Amino acid sequence: MALKTLAFDPANHIETPEDIRFYLEAAMEGNDPKHIARALGDVARSKGMSELARQTGLGRQALYTALSENGNPTLETLMAVLDALGLQLSVQPKAA
């Protein structure tokens, strides 16, 4: 009998505000915009893309596209998504 496997979906494991914060912090450590966009997409899916679209005023499909590995969200989209998630951007000096 063949072993059946399922694709891992991080969105199924992001449940609490702490999960979101730690997941996004880890994604941002690599400074890879594609990875960050994808991580935001994972978080958005964990919260419900339709609900996030309603809160941001952006189209659901536009969010899926912008927050994919090949997406390139505008600053406006990024700020709207973070606001809907109860998050904000901050700037701090790089670690030495």
C-alpha atoms as one frame of an Amber mdcrd trajectory, in Angstrom:
protein
   0.000   0.000   0.000   1.419   3.389  -1.008   1.955   6.059   1.590  -0.420
   8.970   1.097   0.987  12.407   1.854  -0.558  15.842   1.949   1.060  19.139
   1.078   1.985  21.186   4.141   0.006  24.419   4.397   1.276  26.836   7.062
  -2.090  28.620   7.040  -3.581  25.591   8.796  -1.214  26.077  11.746  -1.313
  29.856  12.258  -3.947  30.393  14.927  -2.997  33.003  17.520  -1.687  36.566
  17.326   1.622  35.223  18.642   1.737  32.639  15.842   1.247  35.434  13.325
   3.907  37.650  14.858   6.527  34.925  15.112   5.771  33.595  11.625   6.102
  37.029  10.021   9.204  37.905  12.051  10.871  34.701  10.884   9.878  35.408
   7.271  11.353  38.898   7.439  14.703  37.737   8.782  15.771  36.612   5.319
  15.011  39.991   3.676  13.501  38.148   0.685  10.466  40.104  -0.584   8.954
  37.031  -2.250   9.191  35.025   0.949   7.674  37.883   2.959   4.775  38.262
   0.502   4.153  34.517   0.639   4.219  34.540   4.455   1.693  37.388   4.498
  -0.437  35.328   2.146  -0.239  32.357   4.497  -1.360  34.547   7.390  -4.129
  36.088   5.290  -5.419  32.621   4.344  -5.301  31.554   7.981  -7.625  34.445
   8.840  -9.861  33.982   5.800  -9.096  35.736   2.540 -12.714  36.810   1.977
 -12.880  38.465   5.388  -9.520  40.152   4.834 -10.712  41.413   1.442 -13.788
  42.890   3.110 -11.724  44.580   5.829  -9.166  46.023   3.422 -11.534  46.960
   0.623  -9.331  45.032  -1.798 -10.466  42.237  -4.084 -10.004  38.684  -2.861
  -8.293  37.584  -6.073  -6.055  40.680  -5.992  -4.984  39.720  -2.476  -4.265
  36.134  -3.511  -2.129  37.439  -6.365  -0.288  40.134  -4.401   0.361  37.859
  -1.427   1.742  34.928  -3.365   5.354  33.880  -3.796   5.408  35.671  -7.145
   3.344  38.615  -5.923   4.655  42.104  -5.432   2.228  43.913  -3.122   2.216
  47.683  -3.187   2.952  49.563  -0.013  -0.735  50.495   0.083  -1.744  46.814
  -0.032   0.857  45.890   2.565  -0.339  48.591   4.947  -4.011  47.643   4.455
  -3.315  43.961   5.120  -1.198  44.656   8.182  -3.856  47.025   9.536  -6.578
  44.411   9.026  -4.391  41.916  10.895  -3.899  44.374  13.760  -0.221  44.837
  12.926   2.008  47.744  11.936   5.404  48.233  10.373   8.248  49.514  12.480
  11.826  50.452  11.791  14.772  49.520  13.962  18.538  49.490  13.524  20.094
  46.330  12.103  21.811  44.070  14.572  25.578  44.478  14.418
